[in-house]
Amino acid sequence: MEYITGNESVQDLMDMIDRQDDPSGVISLICLTTANTNPATFHEFIKELKNQKPGLLNKNKDKLKLFDNDNKKSSGCFNLFGKSPLKKALKELRDNKLYTMATLLKSADNHGYEVFSEDRKIYECEMLKKNFDVQKGPANESLNRFKWAKEICENHNLIKETNFFENYVDVYRIYLKKYCNK
């Protein structure tokens, strides 16, 4: 019997599926829980399922309430009569409730796109631990939210912005590996 606590990583969810003869029940459980409580983790789970088990994804497409992400991707071309790629990315971040990432991106656009040194990444991890003691579940969701923000920037061909979000992906990977209690 499988259950979801809210602390699962994408790999934990994939492992749950692998343990089942018929993973339909676990996929239903993931849809009812993770999709609502940790949408960025659910987003990354769908990508992983698409890469590792496309047949299973297609079999459960109705259950997963999927839509074709490929049709939403921006060409990244500047449109004189429309919004810039940055404005499109900011809107997409907000539409996906990635408000913190939208705020960070807007701030970076105004103040510069910093690339973190390894020391800065460790400092960020130490501040997360000291000030917030972020636990495994929320740290996983934050990692996946930054991955999603990075993906949105990639889809709009925003290179500086993509690299900017890679800073935070790295911070949360380090944090999960070295600062979270197992």
VEXDREN-2710 file (C-alpha; in Angstrom, 1 decimal):
% VEXDREN-2710
k/r/px/py/pz
1/MET/0.0/0.0/0.0
2/GLU/1.3/3.4/-1.0
3/TYR/0.7/6.7/0.7
4/ILE/1.8/10.2/0.0
5/THR/3.1/12.5/2.8
6/GLY/3.9/15.6/0.7
7/ASN/7.6/15.1/1.1
8/GLU/8.1/13.0/-2.0
9/SER/10.6/13.9/-4.6
10/VAL/10.0/13.1/-8.3
11/GLN/12.2/10.0/-7.9
12/ASP/10.1/8.9/-4.9
13/LEU/6.9/9.1/-7.0
14/MET/8.6/7.2/-9.9
15/ASP/9.7/4.5/-7.4
16/MET/6.1/4.2/-6.2
17/ILE/4.9/3.5/-9.7
18/ASP/7.7/1.0/-10.3
19/ARG/6.6/-1.0/-7.2
20/GLN/3.2/-1.6/-8.7
21/ASP/2.0/-4.3/-11.1
22/ASP/-0.7/-1.9/-12.2
23/PRO/0.3/1.7/-11.3
24/SER/-3.1/3.2/-12.2
25/GLY/-4.1/3.4/-8.5
26/VAL/-0.8/5.1/-7.6
27/ILE/-1.2/7.6/-10.5
28/SER/-4.7/8.4/-9.2
29/LEU/-3.3/9.0/-5.8
30/ILE/-0.6/11.3/-7.1
31/CYS/-3.2/13.2/-9.1
32/LEU/-5.4/13.7/-6.1
33/THR/-2.6/14.8/-3.8
34/THR/0.7/15.9/-5.4
35/ALA/-1.0/17.7/-8.3
36/ASN/-2.9/19.9/-5.8
37/THR/-0.4/20.2/-2.9
38/ASN/2.9/20.3/-4.8
39/PRO/2.1/21.4/-8.4
40/ALA/5.8/22.0/-9.4
41/THR/6.7/18.5/-8.2
42/PHE/3.7/17.2/-10.2
43/HIS/4.9/19.1/-13.2
44/GLU/8.4/17.6/-13.0
45/PHE/6.8/14.1/-12.4
46/ILE/4.9/14.4/-15.6
47/LYS/8.1/15.3/-17.5
48/GLU/9.9/12.3/-16.0
49/LEU/7.0/10.0/-16.8
50/LYS/7.0/11.3/-20.4
51/ASN/10.7/10.6/-20.6
52/GLN/10.9/7.2/-18.8
53/LYS/7.4/5.7/-19.4
54/PRO/5.7/7.3/-22.3
55/GLY/3.3/4.3/-22.7
56/LEU/2.1/4.6/-19.1
57/LEU/1.7/8.4/-19.6
58/ASN/-0.5/7.8/-22.7
59/LYS/-2.5/5.1/-20.9
60/ASN/-3.3/7.5/-18.0
61/LYS/-3.5/10.8/-20.0
62/ASP/-7.2/11.4/-19.0
63/LYS/-6.4/10.7/-15.3
64/LEU/-3.4/13.1/-15.4
65/LYS/-5.5/15.8/-17.1
66/LEU/-2.6/16.6/-19.4
67/PHE/-2.5/19.2/-22.1
68/ASP/0.1/19.5/-24.8
69/ASN/2.8/21.7/-23.4
70/ASP/4.5/21.8/-26.8
71/ASN/1.8/24.0/-28.2
72/LYS/2.3/26.6/-25.5
73/LYS/6.1/27.1/-26.1
74/SER/7.1/30.5/-27.4
75/SER/9.3/30.7/-30.5
76/GLY/11.3/33.3/-28.6
77/CYS/11.1/35.7/-31.6
78/PHE/10.5/39.3/-30.8
79/ASN/7.1/40.4/-31.9
80/LEU/6.8/44.1/-32.7
81/PHE/3.0/43.9/-32.1
82/GLY/3.0/41.7/-29.0
83/LYS/4.8/41.2/-25.7
84/SER/8.5/40.7/-25.4
85/PRO/9.7/37.2/-24.5
86/LEU/10.5/38.4/-21.0
87/LYS/6.9/39.8/-20.5
88/LYS/5.5/36.5/-21.9
89/ALA/7.7/34.5/-19.5
90/LEU/6.6/36.7/-16.5
91/LYS/3.0/36.2/-17.4
92/GLU/3.5/32.4/-17.7
93/LEU/5.2/32.3/-14.3
94/ARG/2.2/34.2/-12.8
95/ASP/-0.3/32.0/-14.6
96/ASN/1.4/29.0/-13.1
97/LYS/1.3/30.6/-9.6
98/LEU/5.1/30.9/-9.6
99/TYR/4.8/34.3/-8.0
100/THR/8.1/34.3/-6.1
101/MET/10.0/33.3/-9.3
102/ALA/8.2/36.1/-11.2
103/THR/9.2/38.6/-8.6
104/LEU/12.8/37.4/-8.6
105/LEU/12.9/37.6/-12.4
106/LYS/11.6/41.1/-12.4
107/SER/14.1/42.2/-9.8
108/ALA/17.0/40.5/-11.7
109/ASP/15.8/42.3/-14.9
110/ASN/16.1/45.6/-13.0
111/HIS/19.3/44.9/-11.0
112/GLY/21.2/42.4/-13.1
113/TYR/21.4/38.7/-13.6
114/GLU/23.9/37.4/-11.1
115/VAL/25.6/34.0/-11.4
116/PHE/26.2/32.6/-8.0
117/SER/29.7/31.4/-7.0
118/GLU/29.9/28.1/-5.1
119/ASP/30.4/30.0/-1.9
120/ARG/27.3/32.1/-2.5
121/LYS/25.3/28.9/-3.1
122/ILE/26.5/27.4/0.2
123/TYR/25.7/30.8/1.9
124/GLU/22.2/30.6/0.5
125/CYS/21.8/27.1/1.9
126/GLU/23.0/28.1/5.3
127/MET/20.5/31.0/5.4
128/LEU/17.7/28.6/4.4
129/LYS/18.7/26.3/7.2
130/LYS/19.3/28.9/9.8
131/ASN/16.4/31.2/9.1
132/PHE/13.7/28.8/7.9
133/ASP/14.9/25.2/8.6
134/VAL/13.3/24.2/5.3
135/GLN/12.4/20.5/5.5
136/LYS/12.7/17.9/2.7
137/GLY/9.1/18.2/1.3
138/PRO/9.1/22.0/0.9
139/ALA/12.7/22.0/-0.3
140/ASN/11.7/19.4/-3.0
141/GLU/8.8/21.6/-4.1
142/SER/11.0/24.7/-4.2
143/LEU/13.5/22.9/-6.3
144/ASN/10.8/21.9/-8.7
145/ARG/9.3/25.4/-8.8
146/PHE/12.7/26.8/-9.8
147/LYS/13.2/24.0/-12.4
148/TRP/9.8/25.0/-13.8
149/ALA/10.7/28.7/-13.9
150/LYS/13.9/27.8/-15.6
151/GLU/12.0/25.7/-18.2
152/ILE/9.6/28.6/-18.9
153/CYS/12.6/30.9/-19.5
154/GLU/14.2/28.3/-21.8
155/ASN/11.0/28.0/-23.7
156/HIS/11.1/31.7/-24.4
157/ASN/14.8/31.6/-25.3
158/LEU/15.8/33.8/-22.4
159/ILE/19.4/32.7/-21.8
160/LYS/20.4/35.1/-18.9
161/GLU/17.1/34.4/-17.2
162/THR/17.5/30.6/-17.6
163/ASN/21.0/30.8/-16.1
164/PHE/19.7/33.0/-13.3
165/PHE/17.2/30.3/-12.2
166/GLU/19.8/27.7/-12.5
167/ASN/21.4/29.4/-9.4
168/TYR/18.4/28.5/-7.4
169/VAL/18.1/25.0/-8.8
170/ASP/21.7/24.4/-7.7
171/VAL/21.0/25.9/-4.2
172/TYR/18.1/23.6/-3.6
173/ARG/20.0/20.5/-4.9
174/ILE/22.8/21.3/-2.5
175/TYR/20.4/22.0/0.3
176/LEU/18.5/18.7/-0.2
177/LYS/21.8/16.8/-0.3
178/LYS/23.6/18.4/2.6
179/TYR/21.2/20.3/4.8
180/CYS/18.0/18.2/4.9
181/ASN/17.4/15.6/7.5
182/LYS/16.8/12.3/5.9
END
